[in-house]
Amino acid sequence: MDEFWKASAAVLLTVVLILALGKREKDISVLLTMAVCCMVTVSAITYLEPVLDLLWELESIANVQGGMMEILMKAVGIGLVVEIAGMICTDSGNSSLGKTIQTLGTVVILYLSIPLFRGFLTLIQEILGQV
Amino acid sequence: MSMDIDLIFKIAAIGIIVSILNQVLSRSGREEQATMTSLAGLVVVLMIVAQKIADLFDLVKTLFEF
């Protein structure tokens, strides 16, 4: 839990430092925001690791069809990265870039989930064939 | 991997030093050198931040099985 307090303190400290840098060095304050976002996300993901291990364990117990869990994991990863990138773009005044990267993330997740939709379609066809 | 508080101070310090140098050089009429100083500071910070972004992407790739 030590990491959580450190991250919270770092974020508060960064806000003050960004205010100190002010409008004179706007570019460096954006980079500072980026660095802190990356570091805090790395800390968050470190906490997420045992949760993901538990999910893999649950998958092996439930015997979920192969490949489904990988797609979901990739979607979560893409969502996380795209959300952070989008927020940084919006904060730095480039909301169009932020929206674009979020659209890219959505499209990539849709692309990754094609096998899921195909599996669902096959299942429906099988059920309808049995009726 | 732990929070690197020193890095935050390092980036902020570079920002403040660049800002002061920029002001001093601008006031003494060396606009070109002031611009070059700003650019150099930006590149230095960008290199530090690029490393952190690469770390994050590597971690996400490893953990979410890309």
N, CA and C atoms of all chains as a GROMACS GRO file, in nm:
protein
  591
    1MET      N    1   0.082  -0.123   0.000
    1MET     CA    2   0.000   0.000   0.000
    1MET      C    3   0.085   0.127   0.000
    2ASP      N    4   0.214   0.110   0.026
    2ASP     CA    5   0.306   0.224   0.032
    2ASP      C    6   0.308   0.300  -0.101
    3GLU      N    7   0.297   0.220  -0.206
    3GLU     CA    8   0.301   0.275  -0.342
    3GLU      C    9   0.186   0.373  -0.368
    4PHE      N   10   0.070   0.340  -0.312
    4PHE     CA   11  -0.049   0.423  -0.330
    4PHE      C   12  -0.028   0.563  -0.271
    5TRP      N   13   0.027   0.568  -0.148
    5TRP     CA   14   0.050   0.697  -0.083
    5TRP      C   15   0.154   0.777  -0.159
    6LYS      N   16   0.258   0.705  -0.208
    6LYS     CA   17   0.363   0.771  -0.286
    6LYS      C   18   0.305   0.833  -0.413
    7ALA      N   19   0.219   0.756  -0.481
    7ALA     CA   20   0.159   0.802  -0.606
    7ALA      C   21   0.071   0.923  -0.582
    8SER      N   22  -0.009   0.918  -0.474
    8SER     CA   23  -0.097   1.031  -0.442
    8SER      C   24  -0.016   1.156  -0.415
    9ALA      N   25   0.091   1.140  -0.337
    9ALA     CA   26   0.177   1.254  -0.305
    9ALA      C   27   0.242   1.308  -0.432
   10ALA      N   28   0.287   1.217  -0.518
   10ALA     CA   29   0.352   1.259  -0.643
   10ALA      C   30   0.258   1.340  -0.731
   11VAL      N   31   0.133   1.296  -0.737
   11VAL     CA   32   0.035   1.368  -0.821
   11VAL      C   33   0.010   1.509  -0.768
   12LEU      N   34  -0.008   1.519  -0.635
   12LEU     CA   35  -0.031   1.651  -0.575
   12LEU      C   36   0.089   1.743  -0.595
   13LEU      N   37   0.208   1.683  -0.578
   13LEU     CA   38   0.333   1.759  -0.596
   13LEU      C   39   0.345   1.809  -0.741
   14THR      N   40   0.307   1.722  -0.833
   14THR     CA   41   0.316   1.759  -0.975
   14THR      C   42   0.224   1.876  -1.009
   15VAL      N   43   0.106   1.876  -0.950
   15VAL     CA   44   0.012   1.986  -0.976
   15VAL      C   45   0.076   2.119  -0.934
   16VAL      N   46   0.139   2.118  -0.817
   16VAL     CA   47   0.203   2.241  -0.767
   16VAL      C   48   0.319   2.281  -0.859
   17LEU      N   49   0.400   2.181  -0.900
   17LEU     CA   50   0.515   2.211  -0.987
   17LEU      C   51   0.470   2.264  -1.122
   18ILE      N   52   0.359   2.209  -1.173
   18ILE     CA   53   0.307   2.258  -1.302
   18ILE      C   54   0.260   2.403  -1.289
   19LEU      N   55   0.198   2.433  -1.174
   19LEU     CA   56   0.157   2.572  -1.150
   19LEU      C   57   0.279   2.664  -1.141
   20ALA      N   58   0.389   2.610  -1.080
   20ALA     CA   59   0.512   2.690  -1.068
   20ALA      C   60   0.574   2.714  -1.206
   21LEU      N   61   0.569   2.612  -1.290
   21LEU     CA   62   0.624   2.629  -1.426
   21LEU      C   63   0.540   2.729  -1.505
   22GLY      N   64   0.408   2.727  -1.479
   22GLY     CA   65   0.319   2.826  -1.538
   22GLY      C   66   0.311   2.824  -1.689
   23LYS      N   67   0.278   2.938  -1.744
   23LYS     CA   68   0.257   2.946  -1.889
   23LYS      C   69   0.388   2.964  -1.966
   24ARG      N   70   0.496   2.995  -1.893
   24ARG     CA   71   0.624   3.019  -1.960
   24ARG      C   72   0.676   2.891  -2.026
   25GLU      N   73   0.668   2.781  -1.953
   25GLU     CA   74   0.719   2.654  -2.006
   25GLU      C   75   0.605   2.553  -2.016
   26LYS      N   76   0.511   2.583  -2.103
   26LYS     CA   77   0.391   2.498  -2.118
   26LYS      C   78   0.428   2.360  -2.170
   27ASP      N   79   0.526   2.357  -2.262
   27ASP     CA   80   0.565   2.229  -2.324
   27ASP      C   81   0.627   2.133  -2.222
   28ILE      N   82   0.711   2.188  -2.134
   28ILE     CA   83   0.774   2.102  -2.033
   28ILE      C   84   0.671   2.057  -1.929
   29SER      N   85   0.573   2.142  -1.899
   29SER     CA   86   0.471   2.100  -1.802
   29SER      C   87   0.384   1.988  -1.859
   30VAL      N   88   0.362   1.990  -1.991
   30VAL     CA   89   0.287   1.878  -2.055
   30VAL      C   90   0.369   1.750  -2.045
   31LEU      N   91   0.500   1.761  -2.068
   31LEU     CA   92   0.587   1.643  -2.058
   31LEU      C   93   0.592   1.589  -1.915
   32LEU      N   94   0.591   1.683  -1.818
   32LEU     CA   95   0.590   1.642  -1.677
   32LEU      C   96   0.461   1.566  -1.645
   33THR      N   97   0.349   1.617  -1.697
   33THR     CA   98   0.221   1.547  -1.678
   33THR      C   99   0.228   1.407  -1.736
   34MET      N  100   0.286   1.397  -1.856
   34MET     CA  101   0.298   1.267  -1.924
   34MET      C  102   0.378   1.169  -1.840
   35ALA      N  103   0.493   1.217  -1.788
   35ALA     CA  104   0.581   1.130  -1.709
   35ALA      C  105   0.509   1.080  -1.585
   36VAL      N  106   0.439   1.171  -1.516
   36VAL     CA  107   0.371   1.130  -1.392
   36VAL      C  108   0.255   1.036  -1.423
   37CYS      N  109   0.182   1.063  -1.532
   37CYS     CA  110   0.073   0.972  -1.572
   37CYS      C  111   0.129   0.832  -1.597
   38CYS      N  112   0.241   0.824  -1.668
   38CYS     CA  113   0.302   0.694  -1.697
   38CYS      C  114   0.342   0.623  -1.568
   39MET      N  115   0.406   0.698  -1.477
   39MET     CA  116   0.455   0.635  -1.354
   39MET      C  117   0.339   0.587  -1.267
   40VAL      N  118   0.234   0.669  -1.257
   40VAL     CA  119   0.119   0.630  -1.173
   40VAL      C  120   0.047   0.510  -1.235
   41THR      N  121   0.038   0.509  -1.369
   41THR     CA  122  -0.027   0.394  -1.434
   41THR      C  123   0.054   0.267  -1.415
   42VAL      N  124   0.186   0.279  -1.420
   42VAL     CA  125   0.272   0.162  -1.395
   42VAL      C  126   0.246   0.109  -1.254
   43SER      N  127   0.233   0.201  -1.157
   43SER     CA  128   0.202   0.159  -1.020
   43SER      C  129   0.067   0.089  -1.013
   44ALA      N  130  -0.032   0.147  -1.082
   44ALA     CA  131  -0.167   0.090  -1.081
   44ALA      C  132  -0.166  -0.051  -1.142
   45ILE      N  133  -0.091  -0.065  -1.251
   45ILE     CA  134  -0.085  -0.195  -1.319
   45ILE      C  135  -0.015  -0.299  -1.232
   46THR      N  136   0.081  -0.253  -1.153
   46THR     CA  137   0.149  -0.346  -1.060
   46THR      C  138   0.048  -0.405  -0.962
   47TYR      N  139  -0.047  -0.319  -0.917
   47TYR     CA  140  -0.152  -0.371  -0.827
   47TYR      C  141  -0.249  -0.462  -0.902
   48LEU      N  142  -0.263  -0.436  -1.032
   48LEU     CA  143  -0.360  -0.511  -1.114
   48LEU      C  144  -0.313  -0.654  -1.143
   49GLU      N  145  -0.182  -0.675  -1.130
   49GLU     CA  146  -0.123  -0.805  -1.168
   49GLU      C  147  -0.186  -0.924  -1.094
   50PRO      N  148  -0.198  -0.918  -0.960
   50PRO     CA  149  -0.262  -1.031  -0.891
   50PRO      C  150  -0.408  -1.052  -0.931
   51VAL      N  151  -0.477  -0.940  -0.963
   51VAL     CA  152  -0.617  -0.949  -1.004
   51VAL      C  153  -0.626  -1.025  -1.136
   52LEU      N  154  -0.534  -0.993  -1.228
   52LEU     CA  155  -0.533  -1.061  -1.358
   52LEU      C  156  -0.497  -1.210  -1.342
   53ASP      N  157  -0.406  -1.237  -1.250
   53ASP     CA  158  -0.372  -1.378  -1.222
   53ASP      C  159  -0.495  -1.454  -1.174
   54LEU      N  160  -0.574  -1.388  -1.089
   54LEU     CA  161  -0.697  -1.449  -1.039
   54LEU      C  162  -0.794  -1.476  -1.154
   55LEU      N  163  -0.802  -1.380  -1.247
   55LEU     CA  164  -0.890  -1.396  -1.362
   55LEU      C  165  -0.848  -1.515  -1.448
   56TRP      N  166  -0.716  -1.531  -1.467
   56TRP     CA  167  -0.667  -1.646  -1.544
   56TRP      C  168  -0.702  -1.776  -1.473
   57GLU      N  169  -0.692  -1.773  -1.338
   57GLU     CA  170  -0.726  -1.891  -1.259
   57GLU      C  171  -0.873  -1.925  -1.277
   58LEU      N  172  -0.959  -1.821  -1.271
   58LEU     CA  173  -1.103  -1.840  -1.289
   58LEU      C  174  -1.133  -1.895  -1.428
   59GLU      N  175  -1.056  -1.846  -1.526
   59GLU     CA  176  -1.077  -1.892  -1.664
   59GLU      C  177  -1.048  -2.042  -1.674
   60SER      N  178  -0.938  -2.085  -1.610
   60SER     CA  179  -0.903  -2.228  -1.616
   60SER      C  180  -1.006  -2.313  -1.541
   61ILE      N  181  -1.064  -2.257  -1.433
   61ILE     CA  182  -1.167  -2.333  -1.358
   61ILE      C  183  -1.295  -2.343  -1.441
   62ALA      N  184  -1.335  -2.227  -1.501
   62ALA     CA  185  -1.461  -2.224  -1.577
   62ALA      C  186  -1.448  -2.292  -1.713
   63ASN      N  187  -1.324  -2.316  -1.756
   63ASN     CA  188  -1.296  -2.379  -1.885
   63ASN      C  189  -1.361  -2.300  -2.000
   64VAL      N  190  -1.334  -2.170  -2.001
   64VAL     CA  191  -1.387  -2.082  -2.106
   64VAL      C  192  -1.322  -2.117  -2.239
   65GLN      N  193  -1.402  -2.103  -2.348
   65GLN     CA  194  -1.352  -2.136  -2.481
   65GLN      C  195  -1.220  -2.063  -2.511
   66GLY      N  196  -1.123  -2.133  -2.568
   66GLY     CA  197  -0.989  -2.078  -2.590
   66GLY      C  198  -0.985  -1.948  -2.667
   67GLY      N  199  -0.907  -1.856  -2.620
   67GLY     CA  200  -0.888  -1.730  -2.692
   67GLY      C  201  -0.978  -1.616  -2.649
   68MET      N  202  -1.086  -1.648  -2.580
   68MET     CA  203  -1.181  -1.542  -2.540
   68MET      C  204  -1.119  -1.448  -2.437
   69MET      N  205  -1.052  -1.509  -2.340
   69MET     CA  206  -0.993  -1.430  -2.232
   69MET      C  207  -0.881  -1.340  -2.284
   70GLU      N  208  -0.802  -1.391  -2.380
   70GLU     CA  209  -0.692  -1.311  -2.436
   70GLU      C  210  -0.748  -1.185  -2.503
   71ILE      N  211  -0.858  -1.202  -2.575
   71ILE     CA  212  -0.919  -1.087  -2.645
   71ILE      C  213  -0.965  -0.982  -2.543
   72LEU      N  214  -1.028  -1.030  -2.436
   72LEU     CA  215  -1.076  -0.937  -2.333
   72LEU      C  216  -0.960  -0.862  -2.267
   73MET      N  217  -0.852  -0.937  -2.241
   73MET     CA  218  -0.734  -0.875  -2.179
   73MET      C  219  -0.675  -0.768  -2.270
   74LYS      N  220  -0.664  -0.802  -2.399
   74LYS     CA  221  -0.609  -0.704  -2.493
   74LYS      C  222  -0.697  -0.581  -2.499
   75ALA      N  223  -0.829  -0.601  -2.496
   75ALA     CA  224  -0.922  -0.488  -2.501
   75ALA      C  225  -0.902  -0.397  -2.379
   76VAL      N  226  -0.882  -0.460  -2.263
   76VAL     CA  227  -0.859  -0.380  -2.140
   76VAL      C  228  -0.729  -0.300  -2.153
   77GLY      N  229  -0.624  -0.364  -2.202
   77GLY     CA  230  -0.494  -0.298  -2.220
   77GLY      C  231  -0.504  -0.181  -2.316
   78ILE      N  232  -0.570  -0.204  -2.429
   78ILE     CA  233  -0.584  -0.097  -2.528
   78ILE      C  234  -0.667   0.018  -2.470
   79GLY      N  235  -0.775  -0.017  -2.401
   79GLY     CA  236  -0.860   0.085  -2.340
   79GLY      C  237  -0.784   0.173  -2.243
   80LEU      N  238  -0.700   0.108  -2.162
   80LEU     CA  239  -0.620   0.181  -2.061
   80LEU      C  240  -0.524   0.280  -2.128
   81VAL      N  241  -0.449   0.231  -2.225
   81VAL     CA  242  -0.348   0.316  -2.292
   81VAL      C  243  -0.416   0.432  -2.366
   82VAL      N  244  -0.524   0.397  -2.438
   82VAL     CA  245  -0.593   0.498  -2.519
   82VAL      C  246  -0.657   0.606  -2.431
   83GLU      N  247  -0.709   0.565  -2.316
   83GLU     CA  248  -0.773   0.660  -2.225
   83GLU      C  249  -0.670   0.762  -2.173
   84ILE      N  250  -0.553   0.708  -2.133
   84ILE     CA  251  -0.448   0.797  -2.080
   84ILE      C  252  -0.401   0.893  -2.189
   85ALA      N  253  -0.374   0.836  -2.308
   85ALA     CA  254  -0.326   0.920  -2.420
   85ALA      C  255  -0.429   1.028  -2.454
   86GLY      N  256  -0.556   0.987  -2.458
   86GLY     CA  257  -0.663   1.082  -2.489
   86GLY      C  258  -0.673   1.195  -2.388
   87MET      N  259  -0.662   1.157  -2.260
   87MET     CA  260  -0.672   1.260  -2.154
   87MET      C  261  -0.556   1.358  -2.160
   88ILE      N  262  -0.434   1.306  -2.188
   88ILE     CA  263  -0.317   1.395  -2.196
   88ILE      C  264  -0.334   1.491  -2.314
   89CYS      N  265  -0.382   1.437  -2.427
   89CYS     CA  266  -0.404   1.523  -2.546
   89CYS      C  267  -0.506   1.632  -2.514
   90THR      N  268  -0.617   1.593  -2.448
   90THR     CA  269  -0.721   1.692  -2.414
   90THR      C  270  -0.667   1.799  -2.319
   91ASP      N  271  -0.589   1.754  -2.220
   91ASP     CA  272  -0.531   1.848  -2.123
   91ASP      C  273  -0.439   1.949  -2.188
   92SER      N  274  -0.363   1.902  -2.289
   92SER     CA  275  -0.268   1.993  -2.353
   92SER      C  276  -0.333   2.079  -2.460
   93GLY      N  277  -0.466   2.070  -2.472
   93GLY     CA  278  -0.539   2.157  -2.564
   93GLY      C  279  -0.560   2.099  -2.703
   94ASN      N  280  -0.523   1.970  -2.720
   94ASN     CA  281  -0.544   1.906  -2.851
   94ASN      C  282  -0.655   1.801  -2.841
   95SER      N  283  -0.777   1.849  -2.818
   95SER     CA  284  -0.886   1.753  -2.797
   95SER      C  285  -0.918   1.673  -2.923
   96SER      N  286  -0.888   1.731  -3.040
   96SER     CA  287  -0.914   1.655  -3.164
   96SER      C  288  -0.823   1.532  -3.172
   97LEU      N  289  -0.696   1.550  -3.130
   97LEU     CA  290  -0.603   1.435  -3.128
   97LEU      C  291  -0.649   1.332  -3.025
   98GLY      N  292  -0.698   1.380  -2.912
   98GLY     CA  293  -0.747   1.291  -2.808
   98GLY      C  294  -0.864   1.207  -2.856
   99LYS      N  295  -0.958   1.274  -2.926
   99LYS     CA  296  -1.075   1.202  -2.979
   99LYS      C  297  -1.031   1.100  -3.084
  100THR      N  298  -0.932   1.140  -3.165
  100THR     CA  299  -0.885   1.051  -3.272
  100THR      C  300  -0.823   0.925  -3.215
  101ILE      N  301  -0.741   0.941  -3.111
  101ILE     CA  302  -0.676   0.823  -3.053
  101ILE      C  303  -0.780   0.734  -2.986
  102GLN      N  304  -0.886   0.796  -2.929
  102GLN     CA  305  -0.992   0.716  -2.868
  102GLN      C  306  -1.070   0.640  -2.974
  103THR      N  307  -1.092   0.704  -3.089
  103THR     CA  308  -1.160   0.635  -3.199
  103THR      C  309  -1.074   0.517  -3.248
  104LEU      N  310  -0.943   0.542  -3.258
  104LEU     CA  311  -0.851   0.435  -3.299
  104LEU      C  312  -0.860   0.315  -3.204
  105GLY      N  313  -0.861   0.345  -3.074
  105GLY     CA  314  -0.872   0.239  -2.974
  105GLY      C  315  -1.001   0.160  -2.991
  106THR      N  316  -1.112   0.231  -3.012
  106THR     CA  317  -1.241   0.163  -3.030
  106THR      C  318  -1.238   0.072  -3.151
  107VAL      N  319  -1.181   0.123  -3.261
  107VAL     CA  320  -1.176   0.044  -3.385
  107VAL      C  321  -1.089  -0.080  -3.367
  108VAL      N  322  -0.975  -0.062  -3.300
  108VAL     CA  323  -0.884  -0.177  -3.278
  108VAL      C  324  -0.951  -0.282  -3.190
  109ILE      N  325  -1.026  -0.237  -3.088
  109ILE     CA  326  -1.097  -0.333  -3.002
  109ILE      C  327  -1.204  -0.408  -3.083
  110LEU      N  328  -1.274  -0.335  -3.170
  110LEU     CA  329  -1.374  -0.399  -3.257
  110LEU      C  330  -1.308  -0.504  -3.347
  111TYR      N  331  -1.190  -0.466  -3.402
  111TYR     CA  332  -1.115  -0.558  -3.488
  111TYR      C  333  -1.075  -0.684  -3.412
  112LEU      N  334  -1.030  -0.663  -3.288
  112LEU     CA  335  -0.986  -0.778  -3.206
  112LEU      C  336  -1.103  -0.869  -3.169
  113SER      N  337  -1.224  -0.807  -3.158
  113SER     CA  338  -1.337  -0.887  -3.111
  113SER      C  339  -1.412  -0.959  -3.224
  114ILE      N  340  -1.359  -0.955  -3.345
  114ILE     CA  341  -1.422  -1.028  -3.457
  114ILE      C  342  -1.439  -1.178  -3.425
  115PRO      N  343  -1.334  -1.246  -3.373
  115PRO     CA  344  -1.353  -1.389  -3.340
  115PRO      C  345  -1.465  -1.413  -3.238
  116LEU      N  346  -1.481  -1.316  -3.144
  116LEU     CA  347  -1.590  -1.329  -3.045
  116LEU      C  348  -1.726  -1.326  -3.114
  117PHE      N  349  -1.743  -1.230  -3.207
  117PHE     CA  350  -1.870  -1.218  -3.279
  117PHE      C  351  -1.895  -1.343  -3.365
  118ARG      N  352  -1.785  -1.391  -3.429
  118ARG     CA  353  -1.798  -1.512  -3.512
  118ARG      C  354  -1.843  -1.632  -3.428
  119GLY      N  355  -1.781  -1.645  -3.310
  119GLY     CA  356  -1.817  -1.754  -3.218
  119GLY      C  357  -1.963  -1.746  -3.177
  120PHE      N  358  -2.006  -1.623  -3.148
  120PHE     CA  359  -2.145  -1.600  -3.107
  120PHE      C  360  -2.241  -1.638  -3.220
  121LEU      N  361  -2.202  -1.597  -3.343
  121LEU     CA  362  -2.286  -1.625  -3.461
  121LEU      C  363  -2.297  -1.777  -3.483
  122THR      N  364  -2.186  -1.847  -3.471
  122THR     CA  365  -2.184  -1.992  -3.488
  122THR      C  366  -2.274  -2.059  -3.384
  123LEU      N  367  -2.266  -2.008  -3.261
  123LEU     CA  368  -2.348  -2.063  -3.152
  123LEU      C  369  -2.496  -2.046  -3.182
  124ILE      N  370  -2.534  -1.926  -3.231
  124ILE     CA  371  -2.674  -1.897  -3.266
  124ILE      C  372  -2.720  -1.992  -3.376
  125GLN      N  373  -2.631  -2.010  -3.478
  125GLN     CA  374  -2.666  -2.099  -3.591
  125GLN      C  375  -2.688  -2.241  -3.542
  126GLU      N  376  -2.600  -2.285  -3.451
  126GLU     CA  377  -2.613  -2.421  -3.396
  126GLU      C  378  -2.744  -2.438  -3.321
  127ILE      N  379  -2.778  -2.335  -3.240
  127ILE     CA  380  -2.901  -2.342  -3.161
  127ILE      C  381  -3.023  -2.344  -3.254
  128LEU      N  382  -3.021  -2.258  -3.356
  128LEU     CA  383  -3.133  -2.251  -3.450
  128LEU      C  384  -3.143  -2.381  -3.531
  129GLY      N  385  -3.027  -2.443  -3.562
  129GLY     CA  386  -3.026  -2.569  -3.637
  129GLY      C  387  -3.087  -2.683  -3.557
  130GLN      N  388  -3.068  -2.676  -3.427
  130GLN     CA  389  -3.122  -2.782  -3.342
  130GLN      C  390  -3.273  -2.771  -3.326
  131VAL      N  391  -3.326  -2.647  -3.338
  131VAL     CA  392  -3.472  -2.626  -3.316
  131VAL      C  393  -3.553  -2.686  -3.431
  132MET      N  394   0.855  -0.225  -0.971
  132MET     CA  395   0.875  -0.089  -1.020
  132MET      C  396   0.809   0.011  -0.924
  133SER      N  397   0.885   0.111  -0.881
  133SER     CA  398   0.826   0.202  -0.782
  133SER      C  399   0.822   0.345  -0.838
  134MET      N  400   0.745   0.427  -0.769
  134MET     CA  401   0.731   0.567  -0.810
  134MET      C  402   0.865   0.639  -0.795
  135ASP      N  403   0.908   0.704  -0.901
  135ASP     CA  404   1.036   0.774  -0.900
  135ASP      C  405   1.010   0.924  -0.879
  136ILE      N  406   1.004   0.963  -0.750
  136ILE     CA  407   0.972   1.103  -0.719
  136ILE      C  408   1.083   1.196  -0.768
  137ASP      N  409   1.209   1.144  -0.763
  137ASP     CA  410   1.323   1.227  -0.805
  137ASP      C  411   1.308   1.275  -0.949
  138LEU      N  412   1.249   1.188  -1.030
  138LEU     CA  413   1.232   1.222  -1.172
  138LEU      C  414   1.141   1.344  -1.190
  139ILE      N  415   1.037   1.351  -1.106
  139ILE     CA  416   0.944   1.465  -1.113
  139ILE      C  417   1.020   1.595  -1.082
  140PHE      N  418   1.101   1.588  -0.976
  140PHE     CA  419   1.180   1.707  -0.939
  140PHE      C  420   1.279   1.742  -1.049
  141LYS      N  421   1.338   1.637  -1.110
  141LYS     CA  422   1.438   1.660  -1.216
  141LYS      C  423   1.374   1.736  -1.334
  142ILE      N  424   1.256   1.688  -1.377
  142ILE     CA  425   1.188   1.752  -1.491
  142ILE      C  426   1.148   1.895  -1.456
  143ALA      N  427   1.093   1.913  -1.334
  143ALA     CA  428   1.052   2.048  -1.292
  143ALA      C  429   1.172   2.141  -1.284
  144ALA      N  430   1.286   2.088  -1.234
  144ALA     CA  431   1.407   2.170  -1.223
  144ALA      C  432   1.456   2.213  -1.361
  145ILE      N  433   1.454   2.118  -1.455
  145ILE     CA  434   1.495   2.153  -1.593
  145ILE      C  435   1.404   2.263  -1.646
  146GLY      N  436   1.274   2.248  -1.621
  146GLY     CA  437   1.178   2.348  -1.668
  146GLY      C  438   1.206   2.485  -1.611
  147ILE      N  439   1.233   2.491  -1.480
  147ILE     CA  440   1.257   2.621  -1.415
  147ILE      C  441   1.389   2.682  -1.465
  148ILE      N  442   1.493   2.597  -1.477
  148ILE     CA  443   1.623   2.650  -1.525
  148ILE      C  444   1.610   2.703  -1.668
  149VAL      N  445   1.540   2.626  -1.751
  149VAL     CA  446   1.521   2.670  -1.891
  149VAL      C  447   1.444   2.801  -1.895
  150SER      N  448   1.343   2.811  -1.808
  150SER     CA  449   1.261   2.932  -1.803
  150SER      C  450   1.345   3.054  -1.764
  151ILE      N  451   1.431   3.035  -1.661
  151ILE     CA  452   1.517   3.146  -1.616
  151ILE      C  453   1.616   3.185  -1.727
  152LEU      N  454   1.680   3.083  -1.787
  152LEU     CA  455   1.777   3.111  -1.895
  152LEU      C  456   1.710   3.184  -2.011
  153ASN      N  457   1.588   3.139  -2.040
  153ASN     CA  458   1.511   3.200  -2.149
  153ASN      C  459   1.487   3.349  -2.123
  154GLN      N  460   1.447   3.378  -1.999
  154GLN     CA  461   1.420   3.517  -1.961
  154GLN      C  462   1.547   3.603  -1.971
  155VAL      N  463   1.658   3.547  -1.913
  155VAL     CA  464   1.784   3.622  -1.911
  155VAL      C  465   1.832   3.650  -2.053
  156LEU      N  466   1.832   3.545  -2.136
  156LEU     CA  467   1.880   3.560  -2.274
  156LEU      C  468   1.791   3.653  -2.356
  157SER      N  469   1.660   3.643  -2.331
  157SER     CA  470   1.567   3.731  -2.405
  157SER      C  471   1.590   3.878  -2.370
  158ARG      N  472   1.608   3.903  -2.238
  158ARG     CA  473   1.627   4.041  -2.193
  158ARG      C  474   1.759   4.100  -2.245
  159SER      N  475   1.861   4.011  -2.263
  159SER     CA  476   1.990   4.063  -2.311
  159SER      C  477   1.998   4.066  -2.465
  160GLY      N  478   1.883   4.044  -2.527
  160GLY     CA  479   1.877   4.058  -2.673
  160GLY      C  480   1.925   3.940  -2.753
  161ARG      N  481   1.943   3.823  -2.688
  161ARG     CA  482   1.988   3.704  -2.762
  161ARG      C  483   1.869   3.609  -2.782
  162GLU      N  484   1.781   3.648  -2.868
  162GLU     CA  485   1.657   3.573  -2.890
  162GLU      C  486   1.684   3.432  -2.944
  163GLU      N  487   1.783   3.424  -3.038
  163GLU     CA  488   1.812   3.293  -3.102
  163GLU      C  489   1.860   3.193  -2.998
  164GLN      N  490   1.952   3.241  -2.911
  164GLN     CA  491   2.006   3.151  -2.808
  164GLN      C  492   1.898   3.110  -2.708
  165ALA      N  493   1.806   3.202  -2.680
  165ALA     CA  494   1.695   3.171  -2.589
  165ALA      C  495   1.607   3.060  -2.648
  166THR      N  496   1.580   3.071  -2.777
  166THR     CA  497   1.499   2.968  -2.845
  166THR      C  498   1.571   2.833  -2.843
  167MET      N  499   1.702   2.837  -2.871
  167MET     CA  500   1.780   2.713  -2.874
  167MET      C  501   1.786   2.649  -2.735
  168THR      N  502   1.794   2.732  -2.630
  168THR     CA  503   1.795   2.679  -2.492
  168THR      C  504   1.663   2.610  -2.460
  169SER      N  505   1.554   2.675  -2.499
  169SER     CA  506   1.421   2.616  -2.476
  169SER      C  507   1.410   2.481  -2.546
  170LEU      N  508   1.459   2.480  -2.670
  170LEU     CA  509   1.451   2.358  -2.751
  170LEU      C  510   1.536   2.246  -2.690
  171ALA      N  511   1.655   2.283  -2.642
  171ALA     CA  512   1.745   2.183  -2.581
  171ALA      C  513   1.681   2.124  -2.456
  172GLY      N  514   1.623   2.211  -2.372
  172GLY     CA  515   1.554   2.163  -2.251
  172GLY      C  516   1.441   2.070  -2.285
  173LEU      N  517   1.366   2.106  -2.388
  173LEU     CA  518   1.252   2.024  -2.430
  173LEU      C  519   1.299   1.885  -2.476
  174VAL      N  520   1.408   1.883  -2.552
  174VAL     CA  521   1.460   1.755  -2.603
  174VAL      C  522   1.508   1.666  -2.487
  175VAL      N  523   1.576   1.727  -2.391
  175VAL     CA  524   1.626   1.651  -2.275
  175VAL      C  525   1.509   1.588  -2.199
  176VAL      N  526   1.406   1.670  -2.171
  176VAL     CA  527   1.290   1.619  -2.097
  176VAL      C  528   1.216   1.514  -2.180
  177LEU      N  529   1.208   1.538  -2.310
  177LEU     CA  530   1.139   1.443  -2.400
  177LEU      C  531   1.207   1.306  -2.396
  178MET      N  532   1.340   1.307  -2.390
  178MET     CA  533   1.414   1.180  -2.385
  178MET      C  534   1.385   1.105  -2.256
  179ILE      N  535   1.374   1.178  -2.145
  179ILE     CA  536   1.342   1.114  -2.016
  179ILE      C  537   1.201   1.056  -2.021
  180VAL      N  538   1.107   1.137  -2.073
  180VAL     CA  539   0.966   1.095  -2.074
  180VAL      C  540   0.946   0.978  -2.171
  181ALA      N  541   1.019   0.979  -2.283
  181ALA     CA  542   1.006   0.870  -2.381
  181ALA      C  543   1.041   0.735  -2.316
  182GLN      N  544   1.142   0.737  -2.229
  182GLN     CA  545   1.181   0.614  -2.157
  182GLN      C  546   1.066   0.564  -2.069
  183LYS      N  547   0.999   0.658  -2.001
  183LYS     CA  548   0.888   0.621  -1.913
  183LYS      C  549   0.770   0.566  -1.994
  184ILE      N  550   0.744   0.629  -2.109
  184ILE     CA  551   0.634   0.582  -2.195
  184ILE      C  552   0.665   0.441  -2.246
  185ALA      N  553   0.792   0.418  -2.284
  185ALA     CA  554   0.832   0.285  -2.330
  185ALA      C  555   0.814   0.181  -2.220
  186ASP      N  556   0.849   0.219  -2.095
  186ASP     CA  557   0.831   0.129  -1.980
  186ASP      C  558   0.684   0.090  -1.965
  187LEU      N  559   0.597   0.194  -1.974
  187LEU     CA  560   0.453   0.168  -1.957
  187LEU      C  561   0.402   0.074  -2.066
  188PHE      N  562   0.441   0.101  -2.191
  188PHE     CA  563   0.395   0.018  -2.302
  188PHE      C  564   0.445  -0.126  -2.289
  189ASP      N  565   0.570  -0.141  -2.246
  189ASP     CA  566   0.626  -0.276  -2.227
  189ASP      C  567   0.547  -0.352  -2.120
  190LEU      N  568   0.516  -0.281  -2.011
  190LEU     CA  569   0.443  -0.345  -1.901
  190LEU      C  570   0.303  -0.387  -1.947
  191VAL      N  571   0.236  -0.296  -2.019
  191VAL     CA  572   0.100  -0.327  -2.068
  191VAL      C  573   0.106  -0.446  -2.164
  192LYS      N  574   0.208  -0.446  -2.252
  192LYS     CA  575   0.221  -0.556  -2.349
  192LYS      C  576   0.244  -0.689  -2.278
  193THR      N  577   0.327  -0.687  -2.175
  193THR     CA  578   0.358  -0.812  -2.102
  193THR      C  579   0.236  -0.861  -2.025
  194LEU      N  580   0.172  -0.767  -1.955
  194LEU     CA  581   0.064  -0.807  -1.864
  194LEU      C  582  -0.064  -0.846  -1.937
  195PHE      N  583  -0.097  -0.774  -2.045
  195PHE     CA  584  -0.221  -0.803  -2.116
  195PHE      C  585  -0.199  -0.895  -2.236
  196GLU      N  586  -0.084  -0.960  -2.240
  196GLU     CA  587  -0.053  -1.066  -2.336
  196GLU      C  588  -0.068  -1.024  -2.482
  197PHE      N  589   0.000  -0.917  -2.520
  197PHE     CA  590  -0.003  -0.875  -2.662
  197PHE      C  591   0.098  -0.954  -2.743
   0.00000   0.00000   0.00000
